[in-house]
């Protein structure tokens, strides 16, 4: 019976994806819309289309393009990457950024760089993801000629001009406003949020790998200095994330004893962190054998919340060492009641509530505690964890027993998704402390929910070797 359920769920997801989510531009698939609009029996929209769920989001198309790569649909991925590159901004204030989303209107592409979004937020992650996807495409397809094209290398240089531009800060992190990534509404994530920093690290190494492919060709000799600058920045960022973002019970004990009000270069407490900023929930949540990357590091205000995507990407891009990845996976198993519950995975933990919710979200009714991005559960995140675990378990052949529990969690998550998502109409996210409710404002037939399940199925049941499909070059590759 389980095999029948699996096949039915997979076929349902594939049908929705290929027949209703993917859209064409200039005779080729160019990406998938964010959510499939449902129609009534009469063929008219069941509900009026609203907002921008009918547009093609770069962020939402990360799993889409990843899945198409696993299926050998290379021309579609290349067309998507080329189309995004055509939309890279050349305006003085935004030069080098990629749009959050785009849509075809009367044969023309209309891009959104934040000028139409709710709250006018800018999606920095879209720009970082494009470079990582280009590298993944070249590695999987073998199409080095794509990376060697002058206009692709020019796009990379505009990207690097943007993120390596001198600023008022010496830190190698990328400083962004609130809501600049998957968490796209005010949630006190401004500054140097984890997800942006690990994406920056992956994008820097991807850009370096792509430049290295072209550097020996005519007219590309000038890339040498920029390549070294990019590698040096990645090295600094890696050290920074290891020093300030990775925590365990032991590092918290050290932090609790930091002196404050120190001045000068050789000090312990560089960000003047007070003991009172360490939350009470952290002691039992960390236990005595796990670790994770915290959500943000700001002067006097570290954000100790656990952000699922940032930590999964930290493992996938090897920001974390093999031992640290094992500690992260143990911590996730330890806290699976919080993170997985009835629908995996919670986007961040714990939710903010009370006066914190009022002040930090601006009374955002969509981000009520346990809802949407404030602790809601997003099935689209689960394949990232699967990829992180499977790539590490494959490389750590001497430590297979350490992955038993996390693999059981992945299998359980897969079964929940297989059984529940078709019945819950492939909802965008789930609310509540146990994720038992479809999100109050969730869109149904959300594309990355559908494709996230297809990727989970592919990684767990078809080809686990594809877990490394988003691998970025390693720092030591450039030594």
Buried (B, 14 or more C-beta within 10 A) or exposed (E): EEEEEBEEBBEBBBEBBEEBBBBEBEEEBBBBBBBBBEEEEEEEEEEEEEEBBBBBBBBBBBBBBBBBBBEEBBEBBBBBBBBBBEBBBEEEEBBBBBBBBBBBEEEEBBBBBBEBBEEEBBBBBBBBBBBBBBBBBBBBBEBEEBBBEEEBBEBBBBBBEBBBEEEEEEBBBBBBBBBBBBBBBBBBBBBBBBBBBBBBBBBBBBBBBBBBBBBEEEEBEEBEEBBEBBBBBBBBBBEBBBEBBBBBBEEBEEBEEBEEEEEEEEEEBEEBBEEEEBEEEBEEBBBEEBBBBBBBBBEEBBBBBBBBBBBBBBBBBBBBEEEBBBBBBBBBBBBBEBBBBBBBBBBBBBBBEEEEBEEBBEEBEBBBBBBBBBBBBBBBBBBBBBBBBBBBBBEBEEEEEBBEBBBEBBBEBBEBBBBBBBEBBBBBBBBBBBBEBBBBEBBBBBBBBBBBBBBBBBBBEEEBEBBBBBBBBEBEEBE
